[in-house]
Amino acid sequence: MKSIVLNGAVLLVLSSLQLVKATDDIESLIESCSKTVQGMTEDLKADYRTNAFPDDPVTHCFVRCLGLTLNLYDDDEGVDLQANWEHLGKVDDEAEFIAKHRACLNARNLESIDNACDRAYSAFQCLKEEYGMDDKSNSSGS
């Protein structure tokens, strides 16, 4: 079950970012998650608007919130990989897409991360480079 949730965390974040790019709806997602994620600042919101997701506790929870808000996974049921693949525009063969991202997730040993926000952010690292997400504010080398 943890594996499904972890896979979902990666896919949901990327999915939400793709949705944001496609629909120009980042502002409503930022505002929605700002109401539930403690510690949100205007500087962080500005980062998110440019697809920069710094490695900090607030951003970790923001990434998780994106996935929950977009209903691409939940903490109890995990992720719907089919829905995430479709949401991303069927960029690869479905089986290839899932296998490729599971390999990255497995390598990150996400099951050992207890904090749901940290797990979601760590999982997000498997997809962000592939999809051209900005890495300029991620200096931790995750």
Backbone hydrogen bonds in HBPLUS format (Angstrom, degrees):
<---DONOR---> <-ACCEPTOR-->    atom                        ^
c    i                          cat <-CA-CA->   ^        H-A-AA   ^      H-
h    n   atom  resd res      DA  || num        DHA   H-A  angle D-A-AA Bond
n    s   type  num  typ     dist DA aas  dist angle  dist       angle   num
A0004-ILE N   A0001-MET O   3.08 MM   3  5.17 117.2  2.49  96.7 111.6     1
A0005-VAL N   A0001-MET O   2.99 MM   4  6.35 163.2  2.02 156.2 160.4     2
A0006-LEU N   A0002-LYS O   2.76 MM   4  5.96 159.6  1.80 153.9 160.3     3
A0007-ASN N   A0003-SER O   2.82 MM   4  5.99 161.6  1.86 147.7 153.0     4
A0008-GLY N   A0004-ILE O   2.88 MM   4  6.04 154.3  1.95 143.7 151.6     5
A0009-ALA N   A0005-VAL O   2.85 MM   4  6.15 143.8  1.98 143.9 153.8     6
A0010-VAL N   A0006-LEU O   3.30 MM   4  6.66 160.1  2.34 153.1 155.0     7
A0011-LEU N   A0007-ASN O   3.08 MM   4  6.33 178.2  2.08 156.7 157.2     8
A0012-LEU N   A0008-GLY O   2.62 MM   4  5.54 159.7  1.66 153.0 159.3     9
A0013-VAL N   A0009-ALA O   3.24 MM   4  6.23 158.8  2.28 140.2 144.7    10
A0014-LEU N   A0010-VAL O   3.25 MM   4  6.53 176.0  2.25 156.0 156.8    11
A0015-SER N   A0011-LEU O   2.77 MM   4  5.83 159.0  1.82 148.3 155.6    12
A0016-SER N   A0012-LEU O   2.80 MM   4  5.92 157.3  1.85 143.7 149.9    13
A0017-LEU N   A0013-VAL O   2.95 MM   4  6.23 152.6  2.02 149.0 156.7    14
A0018-GLN N   A0014-LEU O   2.85 MM   4  6.13 158.4  1.90 155.8 161.6    15
A0019-LEU N   A0015-SER O   2.86 MM   4  6.09 159.9  1.90 152.4 158.2    16
A0020-VAL N   A0016-SER O   2.88 MM   4  6.05 155.7  1.94 142.1 149.1    17
A0021-LYS N   A0017-LEU O   2.96 MM   4  6.24 160.5  2.00 148.7 152.9    18
A0022-ALA N   A0018-GLN O   2.89 MM   4  6.10 157.8  1.94 149.2 155.8    19
A0023-THR N   A0019-LEU O   2.79 MM   4  5.88 154.0  1.86 156.8 162.8    20
A0024-ASP N   A0020-VAL O   2.73 MM   4  5.15 130.9  1.97 144.3 150.8    21
A0029-LEU N   A0025-ASP O   3.31 MM   4  6.63 159.8  2.36 152.7 158.5    22
A0030-ILE N   A0026-ILE O   2.77 MM   4  5.96 163.1  1.80 159.5 164.5    23
A0031-GLU N   A0027-GLU O   2.89 MM   4  6.07 167.0  1.91 151.6 155.2    24
A0032-SER N   A0028-SER O   2.90 MM   4  5.94 158.1  1.94 141.5 148.2    25
A0033-CYS N   A0029-LEU O   2.93 MM   4  6.05 171.8  1.94 152.8 155.0    26
A0034-SER N   A0030-ILE O   2.80 MM   4  5.84 141.2  1.94 144.1 155.9    27
A0035-LYS N   A0032-SER O   3.30 MM   3  5.61 142.1  2.46 101.3 110.7    28
A0036-THR N   A0033-CYS O   3.07 MM   3  5.27 142.3  2.22 102.2 112.7    29
A0037-VAL N   A0033-CYS O   2.82 MM   4  5.85 151.5  1.90 160.5 168.4    30
A0045-LYS N   A0041-THR O   3.05 MM   4  6.36 161.4  2.08 148.8 154.1    31
A0046-ALA N   A0042-GLU O   2.94 MM   4  6.17 153.1  2.01 144.9 152.1    32
A0047-ASP N   A0043-ASP O   2.99 MM   4  6.34 151.0  2.08 144.2 152.2    33
A0048-TYR N   A0044-LEU O   2.91 MM   4  6.25 162.8  1.94 157.7 161.2    34
A0049-ARG N   A0045-LYS O   3.00 MM   4  6.25 149.6  2.09 146.9 155.0    35
A0050-THR N   A0047-ASP O   2.96 MM   3  5.35 143.8  2.09 107.3 118.1    36
A0052-ALA N   A0047-ASP O   2.92 MM   5  4.91 166.3  1.94 140.9 137.9    37
A0051-ASN N   A0048-TYR O   3.00 MM   3  4.83 161.8  2.04 109.4 110.0    38
A0056-ASP N   A0054-PRO O   3.03 MM   2  5.82 121.8  2.38 109.8  93.6    39
A0060-HIS N   A0056-ASP O   2.97 MM   4  6.23 156.7  2.03 156.4 164.0    40
A0061-CYS N   A0057-PRO O   3.20 MM   4  6.45 158.6  2.25 144.7 148.3    41
A0062-PHE N   A0058-VAL O   2.87 MM   4  6.14 145.3  1.99 144.8 156.1    42
A0063-VAL N   A0059-THR O   2.87 MM   4  6.06 163.3  1.90 158.4 160.0    43
A0064-ARG N   A0060-HIS O   3.25 MM   4  6.55 157.5  2.31 141.4 147.2    44
A0065-CYS N   A0061-CYS O   2.89 MM   4  6.07 157.2  1.95 145.0 151.6    45
A0066-LEU N   A0062-PHE O   2.96 MM   4  6.29 151.7  2.04 152.1 158.9    46
A0068-LEU N   A0064-ARG O   3.11 MM   4  6.44 162.1  2.14 153.6 158.8    47
A0069-THR N   A0065-CYS O   2.79 MM   4  5.88 167.7  1.80 159.6 163.0    48
A0070-LEU N   A0066-LEU O   3.04 MM   4  6.19 151.8  2.12 146.6 153.5    49
A0072-LEU N   A0067-GLY O   3.35 MM   5  5.68 163.6  2.38 157.6 159.2    50
A0071-ASN N   A0068-LEU O   3.18 MM   3  5.18 159.8  2.22 103.6 109.2    51
A0080-ASP N   A0072-LEU O   3.45 MM   8  6.31 159.4  2.49 154.3 153.6    52
A0074-ASP N   A0078-GLY O   3.06 MM   4  5.27 145.4  2.19 129.5 136.6    53
A0078-GLY N   A0074-ASP O   2.89 MM   4  5.27 149.3  1.99 145.4 150.7    54
A0084-ASN N   A0080-ASP O   3.02 MM   4  6.37 157.2  2.07 154.1 161.2    55
A0085-TRP N   A0081-LEU O   2.89 MM   4  6.07 162.8  1.92 152.1 156.6    56
A0086-GLU N   A0082-GLN O   2.94 MM   4  6.19 163.4  1.97 152.8 157.3    57
A0087-HIS N   A0083-ALA O   2.80 MM   4  5.90 154.3  1.86 144.4 152.7    58
A0088-LEU N   A0084-ASN O   2.97 MM   4  6.16 141.7  2.12 145.5 154.4    59
A0090-LYS N   A0085-TRP O   2.99 MM   5  5.39 155.0  2.05 154.9 152.9    60
A0089-GLY N   A0086-GLU O   2.98 MM   3  5.22 159.2  2.02 109.6 114.8    61
A0097-PHE N   A0093-ASP O   2.78 MM   4  5.93 163.8  1.81 163.2 168.5    62
A0098-ILE N   A0094-GLU O   2.94 MM   4  6.16 168.3  1.95 158.7 160.5    63
A0099-ALA N   A0095-ALA O   2.93 MM   4  6.02 167.6  1.95 148.3 152.4    64
A0100-LYS N   A0096-GLU O   2.90 MM   4  5.93 164.2  1.93 150.7 155.4    65
A0101-HIS N   A0097-PHE O   3.17 MM   4  6.35 160.8  2.21 147.0 151.7    66
A0102-ARG N   A0098-ILE O   2.87 MM   4  6.01 151.2  1.95 152.1 160.8    67
A0103-ALA N   A0099-ALA O   3.08 MM   4  6.22 156.2  2.14 147.8 152.9    68
A0105-LEU N   A0101-HIS O   3.01 MM   4  6.21 165.8  2.03 147.4 151.7    69
A0106-ASN N   A0102-ARG O   2.78 MM   4  5.93 164.4  1.80 156.2 160.1    70
A0107-ALA N   A0103-ALA O   3.07 MM   4  6.22 152.5  2.15 142.4 149.5    71
A0108-ARG N   A0104-CYS O   3.18 MM   4  6.47 131.2  2.43 140.9 153.4    72
A0108-ARG N   A0105-LEU O   3.05 MM   3  5.18 136.4  2.24  99.4 111.8    73
A0109-ASN N   A0106-ASN O   3.17 MM   3  5.41 162.2  2.21 107.8 113.4    74
A0112-SER N   A0109-ASN O   3.11 MM   3  5.95 162.0  2.14 121.9 126.6    75
A0113-ILE N   A0110-LEU O   2.96 MM   3  5.38 166.7  1.98 117.1 121.3    76
A0119-ARG N   A0115-ASN O   2.92 MM   4  6.14 157.5  1.97 154.9 162.1    77
A0120-ALA N   A0116-ALA O   3.02 MM   4  6.18 160.2  2.06 144.9 149.6    78
A0121-TYR N   A0117-CYS O   3.04 MM   4  6.29 164.6  2.07 152.1 155.9    79
A0122-SER N   A0118-ASP O   2.90 MM   4  6.04 164.2  1.92 150.0 154.9    80
A0123-ALA N   A0119-ARG O   2.91 MM   4  6.05 160.0  1.95 149.9 155.6    81
A0124-PHE N   A0120-ALA O   2.97 MM   4  6.15 149.6  2.06 143.6 152.2    82
A0125-GLN N   A0122-SER O   3.17 MM   3  5.44 139.4  2.34 101.4 112.0    83
A0126-CYS N   A0123-ALA O   2.99 MM   3  5.74 156.9  2.05 121.0 126.9    84
A0127-LEU N   A0124-PHE O   3.09 MM   3  5.74 155.4  2.16 117.9 124.2    85
A0128-LYS N   A0124-PHE O   3.19 MM   4  6.28 154.6  2.26 160.4 168.1    86
A0131-TYR N   A0127-LEU O   3.20 MM   4  6.41 147.7  2.31 156.4 165.0    87
A0133-MET N   A0128-LYS O   2.75 MM   5  4.93 161.6  1.79 161.5 155.1    88
A0132-GLY N   A0129-GLU O   3.01 MM   3  5.00 167.4  2.02 110.0 111.6    89
A0138-ASN N   A0135-ASP O   3.13 MM   3  5.33 166.8  2.15 115.0 117.9    90
